[in-house]
Every structure is written in C-alpha cells, then in structure tokens.
Amino acid sequence: MSKYTKEDIIRIIRENDVKFVRLQFTDIFGTLKNVAITTSQVEKALDNKCMFDGSSIEGFVRIEESDMYLWPDLDTFVILPWHTRHGKIARLICDVYKPDGTPFEGDPRYILRKAIQDAADMGYSFNVGPECEFFLFNTDEYGHPTTITHDTAGYFDMGPSDLGESCRRDICLTLEDMGFEIEASHHEVAIAQHEIDFKYSEALSAADNILTFKMVVKSAADSHGLCATFMPKPVYGQCGSGMHTNMSLFKDGKNAFYDPDSESGLSEIAHQFIAGICKHVKSISAITNPLVNSYKRLVPGYEAPCYIAWTTCNRSALIRVPDTRGVGTRVELRSPDPACNPYLVFAVLLQAGLEGIREGMTPPPPVSANIYDMKEADRKKLGIENLPADLIDAVECMEADPFIREVLGDHVYTKYVEAKRQEWKEYTTRVSQWEIERYLNKF
C-alpha cells in the first residue's frame, strides 16, 4: 500500500509552504541527478509529464532519442530539513520512462525493480542493510577538496581528537528528520574516516536511502567547511571506505535464511544464496567496486576482503554471516564500496543469490581461520581464489560471465563496459594525480 497519494503530496506542499521540488534520478554509475521545479509545476510532474533530455545523461541514450520522462515514486516524497531564503524544498525520486510509456531499460532503478520482481515471483522479498563509510577532509582556500585533515582519531575514538564529531552529529539529526532510523555513528579506523549505520529496509528503499545519505553527508560537511568523499581509498597507507552489504530474504513473513534445526542456524536457502554470490563475485566486482581506486582498498592488511571465501565468524572472509539468528539472520558481503551504484549492486547480488537457489548450488566449506595469515599454498589447498586485482581485471571477468549482461540488459552492460575501459585507459596514461582529481569530489 502506498504511503502517499498525489493529493496527499499536493496538500503537504501547500501546508508547509514548499517552494521547490527536486525530481531526482541517477545515471548508470550512480551519480545523483536533479531537476528542480517550482510548486506550480508539481501537478504536472505528479502526472508523469516532466520531460528531460536523456542524451545529456551519461550512459543513457543518443541525441536522436533524447526525450525521456520522469515518473515520481510518490513514496519517496520528503521535505528536506534545510531551506533556501526562498522557502522549503521537497524531494521525489523518479523512475525514467520513454515517450511510449514503457520503462527505460537504462534506468538503474528499473533494473533493480526487475530483480525484486523475480524474487517476488519465487515468493521472496529482499532486505538490505548497507554500512557506508566516508572521509571528512579540509578544503583549501578556494573551497576545493583536499586530503588534508587535522583529525587524529582512530576507531571509536571521541573528541577532541575526533574533529568530525559535530558534523557527524548534524548528519544523524538531519537524517532522522527525513525519516531514517539511525542505529550507530562512530569514527572509523583511518584518520578522518567515519561510519553512520541506518536500519535495513526493502532493497529499492535501501538503494534510495544510500543516495539520500550521500546527499546529506556532503551537504552537512559543506556547512562545516569540510569536504565529504566516498572515494574508496583517498589516502595511501590508511584503511579505505567500504559499504558492507547485509542481505536477507523473507518468505511468508519469516526469514528464509534462518533454520533453528540446523547446527549453524542457517537454512539451505542461505547456503544456496551464498553459493550463487560466490559463483559470480568476480564478475560482479566491476559493479560493486567500480573505480580504479576501488582496488587499492582491496589489498591485504587494511581490513578489506581480498579472497573469495565465506565464514560464520571471522572478518577476513569476503562473505560473513553475523552471529545473530532468527529474524536478524543475514549474509554480509564485505567487498562493495560506497562509490558504487546501489541499484545495480543490489540487482546483481539478488539475481546471483536467486540463481543459487533455483539451481540448488552448494557453497564451498566455510573458513574459520584468519585468511590474511594463511600462506598462498594453504589458500590454494582450500580452493580460495583472489578477487580481481584491478579494474581492468574486473571488467574482463564481467565480460566473461554472460550472467552480468543478462541482469543489466544490453544497453547498460555495453555502456558500462565501454566507460570502464576508457577509465582504465585514462588512468594508465596519467597515473600521478589522476585519481584525486577525478574521484575525490565526485564521489
């Protein structure tokens, strides 16, 4: 059942003196896009009549196919907890449609919707709880981002060494004003690194929440004279930022990953879901870890996964099953980073897990030992393989696996591969400062 109707939104806008409404969507790389309209145009937008030029959006369509329409998802309506001198601003996240009234196959939200429907056809709903890490850096005299910080704090430290504490507090309060349930907020391992966790939700809502979260973090940082970045590894020799992704399937109101009669508390469905992800995780890496910089995080010694294995206990494995059982039983994939497009990530992970269930796959045995401490020969004996070493390796794994093209569709798959190959080419010809210039502010 929908949270809002068209009439509800129009009434709320009038009652709260909202002056502008942002219509938001993403390109195929997860960059948030925005069309601002005055409230005089709201009724037109809610009737799905807001047109834009799709040829100007990266990865969308050619110039001769440029007309596209934004269809607002009414349940995403929220009044932003800040306003300009002209009045309050509201937000709606939109799906992208073609002029003939059919969904645009290049819309990342549509790709996730298809995966969710496939799960629903099997009787499942898909819940996701992301853990987003980010850095807060100083800006230079012109307000441009740097990697300079006066922060000296470490994991779970407090002020005065944690100089991002007040900014993090403002982020949490703003998110709560927007309906988020904040579960935890703390300083992370690296200097200037932070994490704020919010409650899990259904996959589409969770992906929407990540984009909203990033927007709020960047806005709050700017108000504190700081730069927030979700670039995975902005500082050499420090831990990078991940987006650990906790997943669960529910069926008939019960957690399908939980089996009270099994020794581990995990159901056969959970094992099959894990097996599906293990099968495709190399080819999925180009989606979960989309930047050249992503693979500088996925190295030994910095609490990031490098090896394909799963476990019910330690954090050195790629896939971890936290101790919680019952309704909280979940599978945590530790490789994704916050530069990814969450719609595409959740879609490929869900489809990989569903394939494991449909085909009755069996995962490799769980690994309880610290994989980081193992010798290479010992890992080989256990059949533990490495994740892709760099972006081009990940793209080649993606091209070798027909599964990815099937999930993303020809349009997004082709555009994505072309862009990532070009990104790698640019990087290899201009290594020194290229990553900072390209990634730091954008992500």
C-alpha positions as CSV (number, residue, x, y, z in Angstrom):
1,M,0.0,0.0,0.0
2,S,1.4,3.4,-1.0
3,K,2.4,5.8,1.7
4,Y,1.3,8.9,-0.2
5,T,-1.3,9.7,-2.9
6,K,-0.9,12.6,-5.4
7,E,-3.5,14.6,-3.4
8,D,-1.5,14.0,-0.2
9,I,1.6,15.4,-1.7
10,I,-0.1,18.5,-3.1
11,R,-1.7,19.1,0.3
12,I,1.6,18.7,2.2
13,I,3.4,21.0,-0.1
14,R,0.7,23.7,0.4
15,E,0.5,23.3,4.2
16,N,4.3,23.5,4.6
17,D,4.9,26.4,2.1
18,V,7.3,24.3,-0.1
19,K,8.6,26.5,-2.9
20,F,10.7,24.0,-4.9
21,V,10.6,20.2,-5.6
22,R,13.7,18.3,-6.7
23,L,13.0,15.4,-9.1
24,Q,15.9,13.0,-8.6
25,F,17.3,10.0,-10.5
26,T,20.7,8.5,-11.2
27,D,22.9,7.8,-14.3
28,I,24.2,4.2,-14.7
29,F,27.2,5.0,-12.5
30,G,25.0,6.1,-9.5
31,T,25.6,9.8,-9.8
32,L,22.6,11.6,-8.4
33,K,20.9,13.9,-11.0
34,N,18.3,16.6,-10.2
35,V,15.7,18.7,-11.9
36,A,14.2,21.4,-9.7
37,I,10.7,22.6,-10.4
38,T,8.5,25.3,-8.7
39,T,5.4,24.1,-6.9
40,S,3.3,25.5,-9.8
41,Q,4.6,22.6,-11.9
42,V,4.1,19.9,-9.2
43,E,0.8,18.6,-10.5
44,K,2.3,18.2,-14.0
45,A,5.2,16.3,-12.5
46,L,2.9,14.0,-10.5
47,D,1.0,13.2,-13.7
48,N,4.4,11.9,-15.1
49,K,4.6,14.7,-17.7
50,C,8.0,16.1,-16.7
51,M,10.3,15.7,-19.8
52,F,14.1,15.9,-19.9
53,D,17.0,15.4,-22.3
54,G,18.2,11.9,-21.8
55,S,21.1,12.3,-24.3
56,S,22.9,14.6,-21.8
57,I,22.9,11.9,-19.1
58,E,26.0,9.6,-19.0
59,G,25.1,6.1,-20.2
60,F,21.5,6.9,-21.3
61,V,20.5,7.5,-25.0
62,R,21.7,9.0,-28.2
63,I,20.8,12.6,-29.2
64,E,18.2,11.4,-31.7
65,E,16.4,9.5,-28.9
66,S,16.7,12.2,-26.2
67,D,13.1,12.8,-25.0
68,M,12.6,11.0,-21.7
69,Y,10.1,11.4,-18.8
70,L,10.5,11.3,-15.0
71,W,7.8,9.4,-13.2
72,P,8.0,10.3,-9.5
73,D,7.8,7.5,-6.9
74,L,5.3,9.0,-4.5
75,D,6.6,7.0,-1.6
76,T,9.9,8.8,-1.8
77,F,8.4,12.2,-1.1
78,V,10.1,14.1,1.7
79,I,10.6,17.7,2.7
80,L,14.3,18.4,3.1
81,P,15.3,19.6,6.6
82,W,17.0,22.7,5.1
83,H,15.8,25.5,3.0
84,T,16.9,28.5,1.0
85,R,15.9,32.1,1.6
86,H,13.1,31.5,-0.9
87,G,11.5,28.7,1.2
88,K,11.4,25.0,1.8
89,I,12.5,22.3,-0.7
90,A,11.0,18.8,-1.1
91,R,12.3,15.8,-2.9
92,L,10.9,13.0,-5.1
93,I,13.0,10.1,-6.5
94,C,11.9,9.2,-10.0
95,D,11.8,6.3,-12.5
96,V,12.8,7.0,-16.0
97,Y,10.3,6.3,-18.8
98,K,10.3,6.5,-22.6
99,P,7.8,8.6,-24.6
100,D,5.7,5.5,-25.4
101,G,5.1,5.0,-21.6
102,T,7.4,2.0,-21.2
103,P,10.3,1.9,-18.6
104,F,13.7,3.0,-19.9
105,E,15.9,-0.1,-19.9
106,G,18.9,2.0,-19.0
107,D,17.4,3.3,-15.7
108,P,19.3,1.6,-12.8
109,R,16.1,1.8,-10.6
110,Y,14.3,-0.2,-13.3
111,I,17.0,-2.9,-13.3
112,L,16.6,-3.3,-9.5
113,R,12.8,-3.4,-9.8
114,K,13.1,-6.3,-12.3
115,A,15.3,-8.2,-9.9
116,I,12.9,-7.6,-7.0
117,Q,10.0,-8.8,-9.1
118,D,11.9,-12.0,-10.0
119,A,12.4,-12.6,-6.3
120,A,8.7,-11.9,-5.6
121,D,7.8,-14.5,-8.3
122,M,9.7,-17.0,-6.2
123,G,7.9,-15.9,-3.1
124,Y,10.7,-13.8,-1.6
125,S,11.2,-10.2,-0.5
126,F,14.8,-8.8,-0.3
127,N,16.0,-6.7,2.6
128,V,19.3,-4.8,2.6
129,G,21.3,-3.0,5.3
130,P,24.2,-1.1,4.0
131,E,27.1,0.2,6.2
132,C,28.5,3.3,4.5
133,E,31.9,4.7,5.4
134,F,33.3,8.1,4.3
135,F,36.0,10.6,4.9
136,L,35.8,14.2,6.0
137,F,38.7,16.4,4.8
138,N,39.6,20.0,4.9
139,T,39.1,22.2,1.9
140,D,41.6,24.7,0.5
141,E,41.4,28.5,0.4
142,Y,39.2,28.3,-2.6
143,G,36.8,25.7,-1.1
144,H,38.2,22.9,-3.2
145,P,38.6,19.4,-1.7
146,T,41.9,18.2,-0.3
147,T,43.1,15.0,1.5
148,I,44.3,17.2,4.4
149,T,42.9,16.7,7.9
150,H,43.7,17.8,11.4
151,D,41.8,14.7,12.8
152,T,44.0,12.3,14.8
153,A,41.3,9.9,15.9
154,G,41.0,6.1,15.4
155,Y,38.3,3.5,15.7
156,F,35.5,4.5,18.1
157,D,37.6,7.5,19.4
158,M,35.9,10.7,20.8
159,G,36.6,14.4,20.7
160,P,38.8,16.3,20.9
161,S,40.8,14.0,18.6
162,D,37.7,13.2,16.6
163,L,37.2,16.5,14.8
164,G,34.3,15.2,12.7
165,E,32.1,14.5,15.7
166,S,29.9,17.6,15.4
167,C,29.5,17.2,11.7
168,R,28.6,13.5,12.2
169,R,26.0,14.5,14.8
170,D,24.4,17.0,12.4
171,I,24.2,14.3,9.7
172,C,22.4,11.9,12.1
173,L,19.9,14.6,13.2
174,T,19.2,15.6,9.6
175,L,18.7,12.0,8.5
176,E,16.3,11.4,11.4
177,D,14.3,14.5,10.4
178,M,14.0,12.8,7.0
179,G,12.7,9.5,8.5
180,F,15.9,7.5,8.8
181,E,16.3,5.2,11.8
182,I,20.0,5.7,12.8
183,E,21.4,2.7,14.5
184,A,25.0,3.8,15.1
185,S,27.5,6.6,14.4
186,H,31.2,6.5,15.1
187,H,34.8,7.3,14.0
188,E,36.3,4.6,11.8
189,V,39.8,3.1,11.8
190,A,41.5,5.7,9.5
191,I,42.1,9.3,10.4
192,A,39.2,11.4,9.2
193,Q,37.1,8.3,8.4
194,H,33.5,7.9,9.7
195,E,30.6,5.5,9.6
196,I,26.9,6.0,10.1
197,D,24.6,3.0,10.0
198,F,20.9,3.2,9.4
199,K,18.2,0.5,9.6
200,Y,17.8,-2.1,6.9
201,S,14.9,-1.9,4.5
202,E,13.5,-3.4,1.4
203,A,16.1,-3.3,-1.4
204,L,14.6,-0.4,-3.5
205,S,14.1,1.8,-0.4
206,A,17.6,0.9,0.8
207,A,19.2,2.0,-2.6
208,D,17.2,5.2,-2.4
209,N,18.4,5.7,1.2
210,I,22.0,5.4,0.2
211,L,21.7,8.2,-2.4
212,T,19.8,10.4,0.2
213,F,22.5,9.6,2.8
214,K,25.3,10.7,0.4
215,M,23.5,13.9,-0.4
216,V,23.0,14.7,3.3
217,V,26.6,13.8,4.2
218,K,28.0,16.1,1.5
219,S,25.7,18.9,2.4
220,A,26.4,18.7,6.2
221,A,30.2,18.5,5.5
222,D,30.0,21.6,3.3
223,S,28.2,23.6,6.1
224,H,31.1,22.7,8.4
225,G,33.7,23.9,5.9
226,L,34.7,20.3,5.1
227,C,34.7,18.0,2.1
228,A,33.0,14.6,2.4
229,T,34.1,11.9,0.0
230,F,33.0,8.4,-0.6
231,M,36.1,7.7,-2.7
232,P,37.2,4.2,-1.6
233,K,40.9,4.8,-0.9
234,P,41.8,8.5,-0.8
235,V,44.9,8.2,1.4
236,Y,47.8,5.8,0.8
237,G,48.7,3.6,3.8
238,Q,45.3,4.1,5.5
239,C,42.2,1.9,5.5
240,G,39.7,2.6,2.7
241,S,36.0,3.1,2.9
242,G,33.7,0.1,2.3
243,M,30.0,-0.4,2.0
244,H,29.4,-3.7,3.7
245,T,26.1,-5.0,2.4
246,N,23.9,-7.1,4.7
247,M,21.2,-9.1,2.9
248,S,18.3,-11.3,3.8
249,L,15.4,-13.0,2.1
250,F,11.9,-13.2,3.7
251,K,9.2,-15.6,2.7
252,D,5.7,-15.7,4.2
253,G,6.8,-13.2,6.9
254,K,9.7,-15.3,8.0
255,N,13.5,-15.0,7.5
256,A,14.3,-17.6,4.8
257,F,18.0,-17.7,5.9
258,Y,17.1,-19.0,9.3
259,D,16.7,-22.6,10.2
260,P,16.5,-23.3,14.0
261,D,17.1,-27.0,13.4
262,S,20.4,-26.7,11.6
263,E,23.7,-26.7,13.6
264,S,24.7,-23.3,12.3
265,G,21.2,-21.8,12.3
266,L,21.5,-21.3,8.6
267,S,18.9,-22.7,6.2
268,E,19.6,-24.5,2.9
269,I,18.3,-21.3,1.2
270,A,21.0,-19.3,2.9
271,H,23.7,-21.7,1.7
272,Q,22.4,-21.6,-1.8
273,F,22.2,-17.8,-1.8
274,I,25.9,-17.7,-0.7
275,A,26.9,-20.2,-3.4
276,G,25.3,-18.1,-6.1
277,I,27.2,-15.0,-5.0
278,C,30.5,-17.0,-4.7
279,K,30.0,-18.2,-8.3
280,H,29.6,-14.7,-9.8
281,V,31.5,-12.5,-7.3
282,K,34.5,-11.9,-9.6
283,S,32.3,-10.7,-12.5
284,I,30.2,-8.7,-10.0
285,S,33.3,-6.8,-8.8
286,A,33.2,-4.3,-11.6
287,I,29.8,-3.3,-10.3
288,T,30.5,-3.4,-6.5
289,N,33.9,-1.9,-6.9
290,P,33.6,0.4,-9.9
291,L,36.7,2.6,-9.8
292,V,40.4,2.2,-10.5
293,N,40.8,3.4,-6.9
294,S,38.5,0.7,-5.6
295,Y,41.1,-2.0,-6.0
296,K,43.7,0.0,-3.9
297,R,41.3,-0.7,-0.9
298,L,41.0,-4.5,-1.7
299,V,44.6,-5.4,-0.5
300,P,45.9,-7.3,2.5
301,G,46.5,-5.5,5.8
302,Y,43.7,-2.9,5.7
303,E,40.6,-4.9,6.9
304,A,39.3,-5.2,3.4
305,P,38.5,-8.6,1.7
306,C,40.8,-9.9,-1.0
307,Y,39.9,-13.6,-1.0
308,I,36.8,-15.4,-2.1
309,A,35.6,-17.4,0.9
310,W,32.7,-17.3,3.4
311,T,32.6,-17.7,7.2
312,T,30.2,-17.7,10.1
313,C,32.7,-15.9,12.3
314,N,35.8,-14.0,11.3
315,R,36.0,-10.8,9.3
316,S,38.8,-11.8,6.9
317,A,36.4,-13.6,4.5
318,L,34.6,-11.9,1.7
319,I,31.2,-13.2,2.9
320,R,30.4,-13.2,6.6
321,V,27.3,-14.5,8.4
322,P,27.0,-12.4,11.6
323,D,26.1,-14.3,14.8
324,T,22.5,-13.0,15.0
325,R,19.9,-15.7,14.3
326,G,16.2,-15.6,14.0
327,V,14.6,-12.6,12.2
328,G,18.1,-11.0,12.1
329,T,19.8,-13.7,10.2
330,R,21.7,-12.2,7.3
331,V,24.6,-12.5,4.9
332,E,27.2,-9.8,4.7
333,L,29.2,-9.1,1.6
334,R,32.2,-7.1,2.6
335,S,33.7,-6.1,-0.8
336,P,31.3,-3.3,-2.1
337,D,32.5,0.3,-1.7
338,P,30.4,3.4,-1.5
339,A,31.3,4.7,-4.9
340,C,29.1,2.0,-6.5
341,N,25.6,2.4,-7.9
342,P,23.5,0.8,-5.2
343,Y,20.6,-0.1,-7.6
344,L,22.9,-2.1,-9.9
345,V,24.8,-3.7,-6.9
346,F,21.6,-4.9,-5.2
347,A,20.2,-6.1,-8.5
348,V,23.3,-8.3,-9.4
349,L,23.6,-9.6,-5.8
350,L,20.0,-10.6,-5.6
351,Q,20.0,-12.2,-9.0
352,A,23.1,-14.2,-8.2
353,G,21.6,-15.4,-4.9
354,L,18.4,-16.3,-6.7
355,E,20.3,-18.3,-9.3
356,G,22.0,-20.2,-6.4
357,I,18.6,-21.0,-5.0
358,R,17.0,-22.0,-8.3
359,E,19.9,-24.3,-9.2
360,G,20.3,-25.7,-5.7
361,M,24.0,-24.7,-5.5
362,T,26.3,-25.7,-2.7
363,P,28.9,-23.2,-1.4
364,P,32.5,-24.2,-0.6
365,P,33.1,-25.1,3.1
366,P,33.2,-22.1,5.4
367,V,36.7,-21.0,6.5
368,S,37.1,-20.2,10.2
369,A,40.8,-19.4,10.2
370,N,42.2,-15.9,9.5
371,I,42.7,-15.9,5.8
372,Y,45.1,-13.0,5.9
373,D,47.6,-15.0,7.9
374,M,47.5,-18.0,5.6
375,K,50.3,-18.8,3.1
376,E,49.3,-18.8,-0.6
377,A,49.8,-22.5,-0.8
378,D,47.4,-23.1,2.1
379,R,44.8,-20.9,0.4
380,K,45.2,-22.9,-2.8
381,K,44.6,-26.1,-0.9
382,L,41.3,-24.8,0.4
383,G,40.4,-23.5,-3.1
384,I,40.4,-19.9,-2.0
385,E,40.7,-17.6,-5.0
386,N,41.5,-13.9,-5.2
387,L,39.2,-11.1,-6.1
388,P,40.1,-9.2,-9.3
389,A,43.4,-7.3,-8.9
390,D,42.4,-4.1,-10.6
391,L,39.6,-2.5,-12.6
392,I,40.5,-3.9,-16.0
393,D,40.8,-7.4,-14.4
394,A,37.3,-7.0,-13.0
395,V,35.9,-5.7,-16.3
396,E,37.4,-8.8,-18.1
397,C,35.8,-11.1,-15.6
398,M,32.5,-9.2,-16.2
399,E,32.8,-9.7,-19.9
400,A,33.5,-13.5,-19.5
401,D,30.3,-14.0,-17.5
402,P,27.0,-13.9,-19.5
403,F,25.1,-13.5,-16.2
404,I,26.0,-9.8,-15.9
405,R,24.8,-8.9,-19.3
406,E,21.5,-10.8,-18.6
407,V,20.9,-8.9,-15.3
408,L,21.9,-5.4,-16.6
409,G,20.5,-5.7,-20.1
410,D,22.4,-5.0,-23.3
411,H,22.1,-1.2,-23.0
412,V,23.6,-0.7,-19.6
413,Y,26.1,-3.5,-19.9
414,T,27.5,-2.1,-23.1
415,K,27.7,1.5,-21.9
416,Y,29.2,0.4,-18.5
417,V,31.9,-1.7,-20.1
418,E,32.9,1.0,-22.6
419,A,33.1,3.6,-19.8
420,K,35.2,1.4,-17.5
421,R,37.6,0.5,-20.3
422,Q,38.0,4.2,-21.1
423,E,38.5,5.0,-17.4
424,W,41.3,2.4,-17.2
425,K,42.9,3.8,-20.4
426,E,42.9,7.4,-19.0
427,Y,44.4,6.2,-15.7
428,T,47.3,4.2,-17.3
429,T,48.3,7.3,-19.3
430,R,48.2,9.8,-16.4
431,V,48.7,8.0,-13.1
432,S,50.1,10.5,-10.6
433,Q,47.3,12.9,-9.5
434,W,44.6,11.5,-11.7
435,E,42.6,9.6,-9.1
436,I,42.4,12.6,-6.7
437,E,41.3,14.9,-9.4
438,R,38.8,12.6,-10.9
439,Y,37.3,10.9,-7.8
440,L,37.7,13.0,-4.6
441,N,35.0,15.5,-5.1
442,K,32.8,13.5,-7.5
443,F,32.3,10.6,-5.1
